[in-house]
Amino acid sequence: MPIENLGKNHFTAAEKTQLDDAVNAVLQLIKPKTYNLTAKERSKYGKVGDKKKLLIDKTKEYHQNMPALQSPDINWDEFEVDYATRHFAEQKILQLQSAVQMMLNIKILHDHDNYQDTLRDYRFATYKNKFGNQSGYEVKINEMKVFFPKTGKTK
């Protein structure tokens, strides 16, 4: 189970800095190329689905293999650059989505570990409050128990 090695899987300060720098570098590279589309613009331009991508691929194929049949009204150099940029962007999206999934998995496991430790700490506080006769635990329990809503059921 992945949680067993979690104690050894923390980012060092140097790794955090390196990751921050890498993410910032990526953002700085793509920022000048980015358009902040409104919801209306997103709807207007839409997403080209798989069938339309196949049509674009077929058009590119005809352009490359039978240029005599292509429209003279199209800037084919721009078409090629757009095609290459779209393909490059799609590949980077897949890589970044993979990185996002990895970071989500890291976060999920560390959230789980923190929550289990929190439950353990709360149980310790309730034990010490009941049997330890030390001050402070009752206040801690009262502040934390709001996060444990009563369901009306007892175990």
Contacts in CASP RR format, 6 or more apart in sequence:
PFRMAT RR
TARGET T0000
AUTHOR 0000-0000-0000
METHOD contacts of the structure
MODEL  1
MPIENLGKNHFTAAEKTQLDDAVNAVLQLIKPKTYNLTAKERSKYGKVGD
KKKLLIDKTKEYHQNMPALQSPDINWDEFEVDYATRHFAEQKILQLQSAV
QMMLNIKILHDHDNYQDTLRDYRFATYKNKFGNQSGYEVKINEMKVFFPK
TGKTK
2 105 0 8 1.000
2 109 0 8 1.000
3 109 0 8 1.000
3 112 0 8 1.000
3 113 0 8 1.000
6 109 0 8 1.000
6 110 0 8 1.000
6 113 0 8 1.000
7 113 0 8 1.000
9 106 0 8 1.000
9 109 0 8 1.000
11 19 0 8 1.000
37 45 0 8 1.000
48 56 0 8 1.000
56 83 0 8 1.000
60 79 0 8 1.000
60 80 0 8 1.000
60 83 0 8 1.000
62 69 0 8 1.000
62 70 0 8 1.000
63 70 0 8 1.000
63 76 0 8 1.000
63 79 0 8 1.000
63 80 0 8 1.000
70 76 0 8 1.000
122 141 0 8 1.000
122 144 0 8 1.000
122 148 0 8 1.000
125 137 0 8 1.000
125 140 0 8 1.000
125 141 0 8 1.000
125 144 0 8 1.000
126 137 0 8 1.000
126 141 0 8 1.000
128 134 0 8 1.000
128 137 0 8 1.000
129 137 0 8 1.000
129 138 0 8 1.000
129 141 0 8 1.000
END
